[in-house]
Amino acid sequence: MYLSVPQLSSILQQHFGLTGNIESLQGYDEQNVLLTTTNNQLYICKVASNEHDLFFLEAQVAILRFLQESPVSKGIQFVLPTVNNEYVLTVLIDDVHYHIRVLNFLEGDFLVDLQNHSTSLLASIGDFLGRMDKSLKDFKHPAMHRHYEWDISNALDASPYLVHISNPEQKRLAAYFLLQFETLVLPALSGLRKAYIHNDANDYNLLVTDDAISGLIDFGDMVYAPLINNLAVACTYTMLHKEDPLTAAKEVVKAYNHQYPLLEKEADLLYYLVAGRLCISVARAAYNRSLDSSNEHHFVTENAAWKLLYQLIQINPLRAQQAFREACGMPSCIQGGDDHDTLMQRRKQRVGRNLSISYRRKLKIEKGALQYLYDDQGNTYVDCVNNVSHVGHCHPVVVKAMQQQLATLNTNTRYLNDHLVEYAEMLTATLPSKLSVCYFTNSGSEANDLAIRMSRHFTGQKDVIVLDHAYHGTSTTAIEMSPYKFDGKGGFGRQPYIHKAMNPDGYRGPYKIADPEAGAKYAADMDRIIASLQAEGKAPAAFICETLLGVGGQIPLPAGYLAAVYNKIRKAGGICIADEVQVGFGRVGEAFWGFELQDVVPDIVVMGKPIGNGHPLAAVVVTEEIANAFNNGMEYFNTYGGNPVSMVTGKAVLQVIQEEGLQAHAWKTGNHLLGKLRALMPKHAIMGDVRGHGLFIGVELIRDHQTLEPAVPEIDDIVEVMKERGFLLSTDGPLNNVLKIKPPLVFSKANADAMVTMLDQVMTDLGY
């Protein structure tokens, strides 16, 4: 409820002795008008209604009057008293109490209206706030002890508003930072210095004259809170619209610290406090939009806030921590390379010697954030290869679900539990109806082992057909089925009951992918194996194959291949097993499962890796017929398989895939990435083939387009330089010459563009 101009004119003349022209101003909370008196003096009149706390309005007057005696007095509005020496005038009009204050008008340009913020201007922000906060250490007012939604300490109050963010990527980003706030900031708040702070030094409240801060207005958000929050708010708004937001914030922090020294534990939290403030802003904007708000102040920084959140997640928090420590002259939080050498020695002494570690210059990864990884040196990497973190590192929905269940119950399957059955129902709902019974394990290796055991029991046979170069896990049985292992270094060779079929490689094999009969031609190799078994009075127990070949070279199967193979295997009495450990759960884009690309339905599906987003979870799903046969009197029990935490994790992963549309995202982003990579081929002769589906992609590198000589070690050089420039890739294939690209499904088109641009630069720089 606003007062009319005539009403205000009468009040100002009667109680303040002021007359002149009144102009309405846009306000976020109160009615604001500009009064120009007859002698051209300017005043701001602020009108609050019954909804406002009179005690808090009096606190605003108190802090302004206190600061009039401080070193920043020239930049603080003074409060004009009434003719009766009242600083807050209360009038009753039409049964409504109005509380009126009159303040002088401060000259200057709003910070938001300046296109460029010089280093000296940024420093003056920190300088002004530092001097003000230092002055306020002796100020107290009980009205500022309040729970306030814009107090960064209460950032988690924004969580319920996330449902109003319609863009899944943005909702995920905000939820991630709120999770980090809950994990890292919330426990530390009670140990921080508290103060009476302005709490809203944003770019609409800071005034600039001659490239320096000349004033700070609007104390309506003031609160008793951690001192560092005041600086965090200022940093947030000075980081907006900057190509290098961290450098801008560093200037503010340096100048603030010079006036009012920070503590290490305060500086170390700034990164996440800024993120918390941004999350409040974007979440409340989404909520206000859901209410059809027409107040432009509700949305004024929304787009810039989202842009800064996207920038923040690409900044390693350790790098930000180091930058703020440097600004304050504090000790470094980054250790040198000697720490890596020591850790490597300890690892060699106590960890298995044949546990590999990536890259020539080793990485010590400290933290994951959706599609990004952070090392201990402050570097950020786009994760282009960790398909296990299917929905992103530390996805907030998955993490919260796991945390809650872990704090509730974790036990085995010998007790009834809703989560076990609910997850089995959710999982089988994604599969053809005949695949209806689940067995839960802890790894893909264990799941493949169980699948072979079940197929042997069902058929009464032992022989298994696999593809050459295949890999199915690390258990004894899985290694026996993996030519990648048993034919490699340290391998014990092929067992007589394992049979290798031709790898259906449409690039290197005898039948090329462009041949419409390639699938049938490769499938014909099964006839040879089946005939040799039959000659010995045997039949295959199973044929197992990845539905896109991973270690085999990131190879999509030729059209019609599995249909022809499955038909031959089943006629011979065998079971068809689809190994979806690498490719399932929507990664291929066009379908949820890789076998769907081949229009087949396997008898057994094996799942792992992405199923738990990094949590040790795997599954075997079979037909009712196979499940009944396996129920032969010997109990199947797995101590950890099917435990409530794993089941809740699996449910959360499926929920995220479906609610965030990640299968469709994989299809769109994957097609975009494939197109970008193929566009590089005419420029770089080293690129022999680009292939894949969705976000399961391989780039085969060669030296010669006639001989297809593998480009090794050139590929290793490319991977190393890409890593040094912030993109993690790996190699695969029988000849170790295939770049494998299997990022978390939250990998964006922007990530794809950046990766391809960098790959182009790296290959150019290396002369490839």
Sequence and secondary structure as in RCSB ss.txt:
>XXXX:A:sequence
MYLSVPQLSSILQQHFGLTGNIESLQGYDEQNVLLTTTNNQLYICKVASNEHDLFFLEAQVAILRFLQESPVSKG
IQFVLPTVNNEYVLTVLIDDVHYHIRVLNFLEGDFLVDLQNHSTSLLASIGDFLGRMDKSLKDFKHPAMHRHYEW
DISNALDASPYLVHISNPEQKRLAAYFLLQFETLVLPALSGLRKAYIHNDANDYNLLVTDDAISGLIDFGDMVYA
PLINNLAVACTYTMLHKEDPLTAAKEVVKAYNHQYPLLEKEADLLYYLVAGRLCISVARAAYNRSLDSSNEHHFV
TENAAWKLLYQLIQINPLRAQQAFREACGMPSCIQGGDDHDTLMQRRKQRVGRNLSISYRRKLKIEKGALQYLYD
DQGNTYVDCVNNVSHVGHCHPVVVKAMQQQLATLNTNTRYLNDHLVEYAEMLTATLPSKLSVCYFTNSGSEANDL
AIRMSRHFTGQKDVIVLDHAYHGTSTTAIEMSPYKFDGKGGFGRQPYIHKAMNPDGYRGPYKIADPEAGAKYAAD
MDRIIASLQAEGKAPAAFICETLLGVGGQIPLPAGYLAAVYNKIRKAGGICIADEVQVGFGRVGEAFWGFELQDV
VPDIVVMGKPIGNGHPLAAVVVTEEIANAFNNGMEYFNTYGGNPVSMVTGKAVLQVIQEEGLQAHAWKTGNHLLG
KLRALMPKHAIMGDVRGHGLFIGVELIRDHQTLEPAVPEIDDIVEVMKERGFLLSTDGPLNNVLKIKPPLVFSKA
NADAMVTMLDQVMTDLGY
>XXXX:A:secstr
    HHHHHHHIIIII   EEEEEE  SSSEEEEEEETTS EEEEEEE TTS HHHHHHHHHHHHHHTTSTTGGG
S  EE  TTS SSEEEEETTEEEEEEEEE   SEEGGG S   HHHHHHHHHHHHHHHHHGGG   GGG    TT
SGGGGGGGGGGGGG   HHHHHHHHHHHHHIIIIIGGGGGGS EEEE     TTTEEEETTEEEEE   TT EEE
EHHHHHHHHHHHHHTT SSHHHHHHHHHHHHHHHS   HHHHTTHHHHHHHHHHHHHHHHHHHHHTT   GGGTT
THHHHHHHHHHHHTS HHHHHHHHHHHTT   S   THHHHHHHHHHHHHS TT    SSS   EEEEEBTEEEE
TTS EEEESS TTSTT BT HHHHHHHHHHHTT    TTS  HHHHHHHHHHHTTS TTEEEEEEESSHHHHHHH
HHHHHHHHHS   EEEETT    SSHHHHHT HHHHTSTT     TTEEEE    TTTSSS TT TTHHHHHHTH
HHHHHHHHHHTT   SEEEEESEETTTTSEE  TTHHHHHHHHHHHTT EEEEE TTTTTTTTSS SSGGGGGT 
  SEEEE GGGGTTSS EEEEEEHHHHHHH SSS    SSTT HHHHHHHHHHHHHHHHTTHHHHHHHHHHHHHH
HHHHHTTT TTEEEEEEETTEEEEEEBS TTT  B TTHHHHHHHHHHHTTEE EEESTTS EEEE   TT  HH
HHHHHHHHHHHHHHHTT 
